[in-house]
Amino acid sequence: MVNSSYEVFEDNFNFLTKETEEYEEYKIFNVTLNPVIGGHAETEDISVLEFANY
């Protein structure tokens, strides 16, 4: 692929659900996959082969 690059976030975030007989509880996350002003998610470059493992 021309001009392709691959990155992975350095930190993970936990997405957990909690289900009872009465309800299901979860948090909503918004993830932007391009750099934003004021953003704080750090990434590191990876190879296309490493990316394919995800």
PQR file with spaces between the fields and no chain letter, atoms N, CA, C, O and H, PARSE charges and radii, in Angstrom:
ATOM       1  N    MET     1       0.839   -1.180    0.000 -0.4000 1.5000
ATOM       2  CA   MET     1       0.000    0.000    0.000 -0.0000 2.0000
ATOM       3  C    MET     1       0.883    1.242    0.000  0.5500 1.7000
ATOM       4  O    MET     1       1.893    1.289    0.703 -0.5500 1.4000
ATOM       5  N    VAL     2       0.520    2.209   -0.757 -0.4000 1.5000
ATOM       6  CA   VAL     2       1.283    3.440   -0.867 -0.0000 2.0000
ATOM       7  C    VAL     2       0.977    4.345    0.322  0.5500 1.7000
ATOM       8  O    VAL     2      -0.185    4.541    0.678 -0.5500 1.4000
ATOM       9  H    VAL     2      -0.300    2.171   -1.328  0.4000 1.0000
ATOM      10  N    ASN     3       2.029    4.896    0.936 -0.4000 1.5000
ATOM      11  CA   ASN     3       1.897    5.847    2.047 -0.0000 2.0000
ATOM      12  C    ASN     3       1.095    5.304    3.229  0.5500 1.7000
ATOM      13  O    ASN     3       0.372    6.053    3.886 -0.5500 1.4000
ATOM      14  H    ASN     3       2.972    4.737    0.647  0.4000 1.0000
ATOM      15  N    SER     4       1.217    4.026    3.496 -0.4000 1.5000
ATOM      16  CA   SER     4       0.516    3.439    4.641 -0.0000 2.0000
ATOM      17  C    SER     4       1.415    3.452    5.862  0.5500 1.7000
ATOM      18  O    SER     4       2.630    3.291    5.756 -0.5500 1.4000
ATOM      19  H    SER     4       1.804    3.418    2.962  0.4000 1.0000
ATOM      20  N    SER     5       0.811    3.645    7.015 -0.4000 1.5000
ATOM      21  CA   SER     5       1.530    3.522    8.277 -0.0000 2.0000
ATOM      22  C    SER     5       0.609    2.840    9.273  0.5500 1.7000
ATOM      23  O    SER     5      -0.614    2.881    9.138 -0.5500 1.4000
ATOM      24  H    SER     5      -0.177    3.777    7.102  0.4000 1.0000
ATOM      25  N    TYR     6       1.204    2.221   10.263 -0.4000 1.5000
ATOM      26  CA   TYR     6       0.451    1.453   11.246 -0.0000 2.0000
ATOM      27  C    TYR     6       0.946    1.818   12.630  0.5500 1.7000
ATOM      28  O    TYR     6       2.151    1.905   12.865 -0.5500 1.4000
ATOM      29  H    TYR     6       2.198    2.188   10.372  0.4000 1.0000
ATOM      30  N    GLU     7       0.009    2.033   13.548 -0.4000 1.5000
ATOM      31  CA   GLU     7       0.343    2.420   14.912 -0.0000 2.0000
ATOM      32  C    GLU     7      -0.566    1.684   15.879  0.5500 1.7000
ATOM      33  O    GLU     7      -1.647    1.221   15.518 -0.5500 1.4000
ATOM      34  H    GLU     7      -0.970    1.963   13.357  0.4000 1.0000
ATOM      35  N    VAL     8      -0.107    1.589   17.099 -0.4000 1.5000
ATOM      36  CA   VAL     8      -0.902    0.994   18.165 -0.0000 2.0000
ATOM      37  C    VAL     8      -0.877    1.958   19.350  0.5500 1.7000
ATOM      38  O    VAL     8       0.137    2.604   19.615 -0.5500 1.4000
ATOM      39  H    VAL     8       0.772    1.965   17.393  0.4000 1.0000
ATOM      40  N    PHE     9      -2.003    2.048   20.058 -0.4000 1.5000
ATOM      41  CA   PHE     9      -2.041    2.873   21.261 -0.0000 2.0000
ATOM      42  C    PHE     9      -1.141    2.255   22.324  0.5500 1.7000
ATOM      43  O    PHE     9      -1.111    1.034   22.476 -0.5500 1.4000
ATOM      44  H    PHE     9      -2.826    1.523   19.842  0.4000 1.0000
ATOM      45  N    GLU    10      -0.412    3.084   23.056 -0.4000 1.5000
ATOM      46  CA   GLU    10       0.469    2.594   24.109 -0.0000 2.0000
ATOM      47  C    GLU    10      -0.319    2.108   25.320  0.5500 1.7000
ATOM      48  O    GLU    10       0.102    1.161   25.984 -0.5500 1.4000
ATOM      49  H    GLU    10      -0.436    4.076   22.932  0.4000 1.0000
ATOM      50  N    ASP    11      -1.440    2.728   25.615 -0.4000 1.5000
ATOM      51  CA   ASP    11      -2.260    2.344   26.764 -0.0000 2.0000
ATOM      52  C    ASP    11      -3.579    1.735   26.287  0.5500 1.7000
ATOM      53  O    ASP    11      -4.121    2.125   25.253 -0.5500 1.4000
ATOM      54  H    ASP    11      -1.782    3.497   25.075  0.4000 1.0000
ATOM      55  N    ASN    12      -4.073    0.788   27.049 -0.4000 1.5000
ATOM      56  CA   ASN    12      -5.388    0.200   26.791 -0.0000 2.0000
ATOM      57  C    ASN    12      -6.423    0.891   27.661  0.5500 1.7000
ATOM      58  O    ASN    12      -6.085    1.565   28.634 -0.5500 1.4000
ATOM      59  H    ASN    12      -3.632    0.471   27.889  0.4000 1.0000
ATOM      60  N    PHE    13      -7.670    0.720   27.305 -0.4000 1.5000
ATOM      61  CA   PHE    13      -8.719    1.129   28.223 -0.0000 2.0000
ATOM      62  C    PHE    13      -9.640   -0.055   28.430  0.5500 1.7000
ATOM      63  O    PHE    13      -9.874   -0.849   27.519 -0.5500 1.4000
ATOM      64  H    PHE    13      -7.945    0.173   26.514  0.4000 1.0000
ATOM      65  N    ASN    14     -10.154   -0.160   29.634 -0.4000 1.5000
ATOM      66  CA   ASN    14     -11.000   -1.304   29.976 -0.0000 2.0000
ATOM      67  C    ASN    14     -12.442   -1.010   29.614  0.5500 1.7000
ATOM      68  O    ASN    14     -12.979    0.050   29.938 -0.5500 1.4000
ATOM      69  H    ASN    14      -9.964    0.486   30.374  0.4000 1.0000
ATOM      70  N    PHE    15     -13.052   -1.954   28.944 -0.4000 1.5000
ATOM      71  CA   PHE    15     -14.477   -1.860   28.648 -0.0000 2.0000
ATOM      72  C    PHE    15     -15.130   -3.057   29.321  0.5500 1.7000
ATOM      73  O    PHE    15     -14.974   -4.196   28.881 -0.5500 1.4000
ATOM      74  H    PHE    15     -12.615   -2.814   28.681  0.4000 1.0000
ATOM      75  N    LEU    16     -15.852   -2.786   30.378 -0.4000 1.5000
ATOM      76  CA   LEU    16     -16.498   -3.844   31.135 -0.0000 2.0000
ATOM      77  C    LEU    16     -18.004   -3.640   31.132  0.5500 1.7000
ATOM      78  O    LEU    16     -18.484   -2.507   31.154 -0.5500 1.4000
ATOM      79  H    LEU    16     -15.979   -1.861   30.735  0.4000 1.0000
ATOM      80  N    THR    17     -18.738   -4.728   31.105 -0.4000 1.5000
ATOM      81  CA   THR    17     -20.184   -4.655   31.258 -0.0000 2.0000
ATOM      82  C    THR    17     -20.573   -5.394   32.526  0.5500 1.7000
ATOM      83  O    THR    17     -19.917   -6.351   32.937 -0.5500 1.4000
ATOM      84  H    THR    17     -18.348   -5.648   31.087  0.4000 1.0000
ATOM      85  N    LYS    18     -21.633   -4.940   33.124 -0.4000 1.5000
ATOM      86  CA   LYS    18     -22.148   -5.571   34.332 -0.0000 2.0000
ATOM      87  C    LYS    18     -23.624   -5.868   34.071  0.5500 1.7000
ATOM      88  O    LYS    18     -24.413   -4.966   33.788 -0.5500 1.4000
ATOM      89  H    LYS    18     -22.167   -4.163   32.790  0.4000 1.0000
ATOM      90  N    GLU    19     -23.977   -7.135   34.170 -0.4000 1.5000
ATOM      91  CA   GLU    19     -25.354   -7.523   33.869 -0.0000 2.0000
ATOM      92  C    GLU    19     -25.995   -8.156   35.097  0.5500 1.7000
ATOM      93  O    GLU    19     -25.420   -9.041   35.730 -0.5500 1.4000
ATOM      94  H    GLU    19     -23.336   -7.867   34.400  0.4000 1.0000
ATOM      95  N    THR    20     -27.197   -7.684   35.419 -0.4000 1.5000
ATOM      96  CA   THR    20     -27.988   -8.281   36.490 -0.0000 2.0000
ATOM      97  C    THR    20     -29.314   -8.711   35.878  0.5500 1.7000
ATOM      98  O    THR    20     -29.534   -8.554   34.677 -0.5500 1.4000
ATOM      99  H    THR    20     -27.663   -6.965   34.904  0.4000 1.0000
ATOM     100  N    GLU    21     -30.181   -9.246   36.701 -0.4000 1.5000
ATOM     101  CA   GLU    21     -31.505   -9.631   36.208 -0.0000 2.0000
ATOM     102  C    GLU    21     -32.314   -8.408   35.778  0.5500 1.7000
ATOM     103  O    GLU    21     -33.221   -8.519   34.954 -0.5500 1.4000
ATOM     104  H    GLU    21     -30.003   -9.373   37.677  0.4000 1.0000
ATOM     105  N    GLU    22     -31.983   -7.238   36.339 -0.4000 1.5000
ATOM     106  CA   GLU    22     -32.778   -6.040   36.095 -0.0000 2.0000
ATOM     107  C    GLU    22     -32.218   -5.132   35.005  0.5500 1.7000
ATOM     108  O    GLU    22     -32.984   -4.443   34.331 -0.5500 1.4000
ATOM     109  H    GLU    22     -31.245   -7.148   37.008  0.4000 1.0000
ATOM     110  N    TYR    23     -30.898   -5.115   34.818 -0.4000 1.5000
ATOM     111  CA   TYR    23     -30.313   -4.160   33.877 -0.0000 2.0000
ATOM     112  C    TYR    23     -28.926   -4.597   33.438  0.5500 1.7000
ATOM     113  O    TYR    23     -28.334   -5.519   33.998 -0.5500 1.4000
ATOM     114  H    TYR    23     -30.276   -5.674   35.366  0.4000 1.0000
ATOM     115  N    GLU    24     -28.428   -3.913   32.427 -0.4000 1.5000
ATOM     116  CA   GLU    24     -27.049   -4.082   31.983 -0.0000 2.0000
ATOM     117  C    GLU    24     -26.369   -2.721   32.072  0.5500 1.7000
ATOM     118  O    GLU    24     -26.900   -1.730   31.571 -0.5500 1.4000
ATOM     119  H    GLU    24     -28.909   -3.163   31.972  0.4000 1.0000
ATOM     120  N    GLU    25     -25.200   -2.663   32.706 -0.4000 1.5000
ATOM     121  CA   GLU    25     -24.495   -1.401   32.917 -0.0000 2.0000
ATOM     122  C    GLU    25     -23.209   -1.398   32.102  0.5500 1.7000
ATOM     123  O    GLU    25     -22.479   -2.388   32.070 -0.5500 1.4000
ATOM     124  H    GLU    25     -24.768   -3.468   33.113  0.4000 1.0000
ATOM     125  N    TYR    26     -22.942   -0.284   31.449 -0.4000 1.5000
ATOM     126  CA   TYR    26     -21.724   -0.160   30.656 -0.0000 2.0000
ATOM     127  C    TYR    26     -21.381    1.315   30.496  0.5500 1.7000
ATOM     128  O    TYR    26     -22.228    2.189   30.681 -0.5500 1.4000
ATOM     129  H    TYR    26     -23.535    0.521   31.475  0.4000 1.0000
ATOM     130  N    LYS    27     -20.124    1.575   30.150 -0.4000 1.5000
ATOM     131  CA   LYS    27     -19.677    2.935   29.872 -0.0000 2.0000
ATOM     132  C    LYS    27     -19.556    3.107   28.368  0.5500 1.7000
ATOM     133  O    LYS    27     -19.312    2.142   27.643 -0.5500 1.4000
ATOM     134  H    LYS    27     -19.435    0.866   30.000  0.4000 1.0000
ATOM     135  N    ILE    28     -19.725    4.327   27.905 -0.4000 1.5000
ATOM     136  CA   ILE    28     -19.569    4.634   26.488 -0.0000 2.0000
ATOM     137  C    ILE    28     -18.252    5.369   26.298  0.5500 1.7000
ATOM     138  O    ILE    28     -17.969    6.340   26.999 -0.5500 1.4000
ATOM     139  H    ILE    28     -19.923    5.111   28.494  0.4000 1.0000
ATOM     140  N    PHE    29     -17.447    4.904   25.348 -0.4000 1.5000
ATOM     141  CA   PHE    29     -16.179    5.541   25.017 -0.0000 2.0000
ATOM     142  C    PHE    29     -16.254    6.090   23.604  0.5500 1.7000
ATOM     143  O    PHE    29     -16.821    5.456   22.715 -0.5500 1.4000
ATOM     144  H    PHE    29     -17.677    4.115   24.778  0.4000 1.0000
ATOM     145  N    ASN    30     -15.688    7.255   23.398 -0.4000 1.5000
ATOM     146  CA   ASN    30     -15.525    7.812   22.059 -0.0000 2.0000
ATOM     147  C    ASN    30     -14.045    7.788   21.733  0.5500 1.7000
ATOM     148  O    ASN    30     -13.236    8.368   22.456 -0.5500 1.4000
ATOM     149  H    ASN    30     -15.226    7.770   24.121  0.4000 1.0000
ATOM     150  N    VAL    31     -13.691    7.124   20.656 -0.4000 1.5000
ATOM     151  CA   VAL    31     -12.293    7.001   20.261 -0.0000 2.0000
ATOM     152  C    VAL    31     -12.133    7.630   18.889  0.5500 1.7000
ATOM     153  O    VAL    31     -12.837    7.270   17.945 -0.5500 1.4000
ATOM     154  H    VAL    31     -14.348    6.652   20.068  0.4000 1.0000
ATOM     155  N    THR    32     -11.207    8.568   18.782 -0.4000 1.5000
ATOM     156  CA   THR    32     -10.898    9.209   17.511 -0.0000 2.0000
ATOM     157  C    THR    32      -9.598    8.615   16.998  0.5500 1.7000
ATOM     158  O    THR    32      -8.606    8.562   17.725 -0.5500 1.4000
ATOM     159  H    THR    32     -10.635    8.860   19.548  0.4000 1.0000
ATOM     160  N    LEU    33      -9.600    8.171   15.753 -0.4000 1.5000
ATOM     161  CA   LEU    33      -8.429    7.493   15.213 -0.0000 2.0000
ATOM     162  C    LEU    33      -7.507    8.407   14.426  0.5500 1.7000
ATOM     163  O    LEU    33      -6.674    7.938   13.651 -0.5500 1.4000
ATOM     164  H    LEU    33     -10.406    8.214   15.163  0.4000 1.0000
ATOM     165  N    ASN    34      -7.654    9.695   14.620 -0.4000 1.5000
ATOM     166  CA   ASN    34      -6.731   10.654   14.018 -0.0000 2.0000
ATOM     167  C    ASN    34      -6.314   11.649   15.102  0.5500 1.7000
ATOM     168  O    ASN    34      -7.059   11.860   16.059 -0.5500 1.4000
ATOM     169  H    ASN    34      -8.331   10.076   15.250  0.4000 1.0000
ATOM     170  N    PRO    35      -5.145   12.258   14.967 -0.5600 1.5000
ATOM     171  CA   PRO    35      -4.680   13.197   15.995  0.2800 2.0000
ATOM     172  C    PRO    35      -5.649   14.370   16.178  0.5500 1.7000
ATOM     173  O    PRO    35      -6.191   14.901   15.208 -0.5500 1.4000
ATOM     174  N    VAL    36      -5.855   14.760   17.427 -0.4000 1.5000
ATOM     175  CA   VAL    36      -6.710   15.910   17.729 -0.0000 2.0000
ATOM     176  C    VAL    36      -5.962   16.853   18.665  0.5500 1.7000
ATOM     177  O    VAL    36      -5.145   16.418   19.477 -0.5500 1.4000
ATOM     178  H    VAL    36      -5.415   14.330   18.215  0.4000 1.0000
ATOM     179  N    ILE    37      -6.245   18.133   18.543 -0.4000 1.5000
ATOM     180  CA   ILE    37      -5.648   19.136   19.426 -0.0000 2.0000
ATOM     181  C    ILE    37      -6.119   18.858   20.849  0.5500 1.7000
ATOM     182  O    ILE    37      -7.316   18.714   21.095 -0.5500 1.4000
ATOM     183  H    ILE    37      -6.908   18.486   17.883  0.4000 1.0000
ATOM     184  N    GLY    38      -5.189   18.784   21.767 -0.4000 1.5000
ATOM     185  CA   GLY    38      -5.531   18.511   23.164 -0.0000 2.0000
ATOM     186  C    GLY    38      -5.664   17.031   23.477  0.5500 1.7000
ATOM     187  O    GLY    38      -5.919   16.665   24.624 -0.5500 1.4000
ATOM     188  H    GLY    38      -4.216   18.901   21.567  0.4000 1.0000
ATOM     189  N    GLY    39      -5.495   16.169   22.473 -0.4000 1.5000
ATOM     190  CA   GLY    39      -5.573   14.733   22.716 -0.0000 2.0000
ATOM     191  C    GLY    39      -4.380   14.254   23.511  0.5500 1.7000
ATOM     192  O    GLY    39      -3.333   14.902   23.510 -0.5500 1.4000
ATOM     193  H    GLY    39      -5.288   16.466   21.541  0.4000 1.0000
ATOM     194  N    HIS    40      -4.523   13.132   24.188 -0.4000 1.5000
ATOM     195  CA   HIS    40      -3.438   12.671   25.046 -0.0000 2.0000
ATOM     196  C    HIS    40      -3.092   11.190   24.857  0.5500 1.7000
ATOM     197  O    HIS    40      -2.314   10.648   25.642 -0.5500 1.4000
ATOM     198  H    HIS    40      -5.373   12.606   24.188  0.4000 1.0000
ATOM     199  N    ALA    41      -3.640   10.533   23.856 -0.4000 1.5000
ATOM     200  CA   ALA    41      -3.329    9.127   23.616 -0.0000 2.0000
ATOM     201  C    ALA    41      -2.019    9.017   22.848  0.5500 1.7000
ATOM     202  O    ALA    41      -1.880    9.582   21.764 -0.5500 1.4000
ATOM     203  H    ALA    41      -4.272   10.974   23.219  0.4000 1.0000
ATOM     204  N    GLU    42      -1.076    8.300   23.404 -0.4000 1.5000
ATOM     205  CA   GLU    42       0.222    8.101   22.765 -0.0000 2.0000
ATOM     206  C    GLU    42       0.180    6.833   21.920  0.5500 1.7000
ATOM     207  O    GLU    42      -0.468    5.856   22.295 -0.5500 1.4000
ATOM     208  H    GLU    42      -1.190    7.841   24.285  0.4000 1.0000
ATOM     209  N    THR    43       0.860    6.845   20.794 -0.4000 1.5000
ATOM     210  CA   THR    43       0.924    5.672   19.921 -0.0000 2.0000
ATOM     211  C    THR    43       2.379    5.356   19.600  0.5500 1.7000
ATOM     212  O    THR    43       3.274    6.178   19.796 -0.5500 1.4000
ATOM     213  H    THR    43       1.387    7.639   20.489  0.4000 1.0000
ATOM     214  N    GLU    44       2.589    4.142   19.104 -0.4000 1.5000
ATOM     215  CA   GLU    44       3.916    3.780   18.616 -0.0000 2.0000
ATOM     216  C    GLU    44       3.752    3.075   17.274  0.5500 1.7000
ATOM     217  O    GLU    44       2.765    2.378   17.038 -0.5500 1.4000
ATOM     218  H    GLU    44       1.862    3.474   18.945  0.4000 1.0000
ATOM     219  N    ASP    45       4.727    3.267   16.409 -0.4000 1.5000
ATOM     220  CA   ASP    45       4.702    2.659   15.087 -0.0000 2.0000
ATOM     221  C    ASP    45       4.872    1.148   15.192  0.5500 1.7000
ATOM     222  O    ASP    45       5.644    0.658   16.015 -0.5500 1.4000
ATOM     223  H    ASP    45       5.529    3.833   16.601  0.4000 1.0000
ATOM     224  N    ILE    46       4.145    0.414   14.352 -0.4000 1.5000
ATOM     225  CA   ILE    46       4.298   -1.033   14.252 -0.0000 2.0000
ATOM     226  C    ILE    46       4.338   -1.414   12.784  0.5500 1.7000
ATOM     227  O    ILE    46       3.971   -0.616   11.921 -0.5500 1.4000
ATOM     228  H    ILE    46       3.517    0.813   13.683  0.4000 1.0000
ATOM     229  N    SER    47       4.775   -2.614   12.502 -0.4000 1.5000
ATOM     230  CA   SER    47       4.841   -3.095   11.124 -0.0000 2.0000
ATOM     231  C    SER    47       3.470   -3.582   10.674  0.5500 1.7000
ATOM     232  O    SER    47       2.581   -3.806   11.496 -0.5500 1.4000
ATOM     233  H    SER    47       5.073   -3.262   13.203  0.4000 1.0000
ATOM     234  N    VAL    48       3.307   -3.743    9.383 -0.4000 1.5000
ATOM     235  CA   VAL    48       2.051   -4.261    8.836 -0.0000 2.0000
ATOM     236  C    VAL    48       1.795   -5.677    9.353  0.5500 1.7000
ATOM     237  O    VAL    48       0.638   -6.055    9.540 -0.5500 1.4000
ATOM     238  H    VAL    48       4.029   -3.562    8.716  0.4000 1.0000
ATOM     239  N    LEU    49       2.835   -6.462    9.585 -0.4000 1.5000
ATOM     240  CA   LEU    49       2.663   -7.818   10.099 -0.0000 2.0000
ATOM     241  C    LEU    49       2.157   -7.801   11.536  0.5500 1.7000
ATOM     242  O    LEU    49       1.300   -8.605   11.901 -0.5500 1.4000
ATOM     243  H    LEU    49       3.775   -6.156    9.433  0.4000 1.0000
ATOM     244  N    GLU    50       2.687   -6.882   12.360 -0.4000 1.5000
ATOM     245  CA   GLU    50       2.185   -6.743   13.724 -0.0000 2.0000
ATOM     246  C    GLU    50       0.732   -6.282   13.706  0.5500 1.7000
ATOM     247  O    GLU    50      -0.086   -6.779   14.480 -0.5500 1.4000
ATOM     248  H    GLU    50       3.384   -6.229   12.063  0.4000 1.0000
ATOM     249  N    PHE    51       0.406   -5.336   12.830 -0.4000 1.5000
ATOM     250  CA   PHE    51      -0.961   -4.823   12.729 -0.0000 2.0000
ATOM     251  C    PHE    51      -1.928   -5.936   12.361  0.5500 1.7000
ATOM     252  O    PHE    51      -3.041   -5.993   12.882 -0.5500 1.4000
ATOM     253  H    PHE    51       1.071   -4.932   12.202  0.4000 1.0000
ATOM     254  N    ALA    52      -1.509   -6.816   11.469 -0.4000 1.5000
ATOM     255  CA   ALA    52      -2.370   -7.923   11.033 -0.0000 2.0000
ATOM     256  C    ALA    52      -2.710   -8.871   12.187  0.5500 1.7000
ATOM     257  O    ALA    52      -3.719   -9.574   12.123 -0.5500 1.4000
ATOM     258  H    ALA    52      -0.604   -6.770   11.046  0.4000 1.0000
ATOM     259  N    ASN    53      -1.890   -8.902   13.233 -0.4000 1.5000
ATOM     260  CA   ASN    53      -2.158   -9.762   14.376 -0.0000 2.0000
ATOM     261  C    ASN    53      -3.314   -9.263   15.232  0.5500 1.7000
ATOM     262  O    ASN    53      -3.854  -10.012   16.046 -0.5500 1.4000
ATOM     263  H    ASN    53      -1.071   -8.332   13.284  0.4000 1.0000
ATOM     264  N    TYR    54      -3.693   -8.008   15.054 -0.4000 1.5000
ATOM     265  CA   TYR    54      -4.820   -7.480   15.826 -0.0000 2.0000
ATOM     266  C    TYR    54      -6.099   -7.891   15.173  0.5500 1.7000
ATOM     267  O    TYR    54      -7.178   -7.551   15.659 -0.5500 1.4000
ATOM     268  H    TYR    54      -3.254   -7.400   14.393  0.4000 1.0000
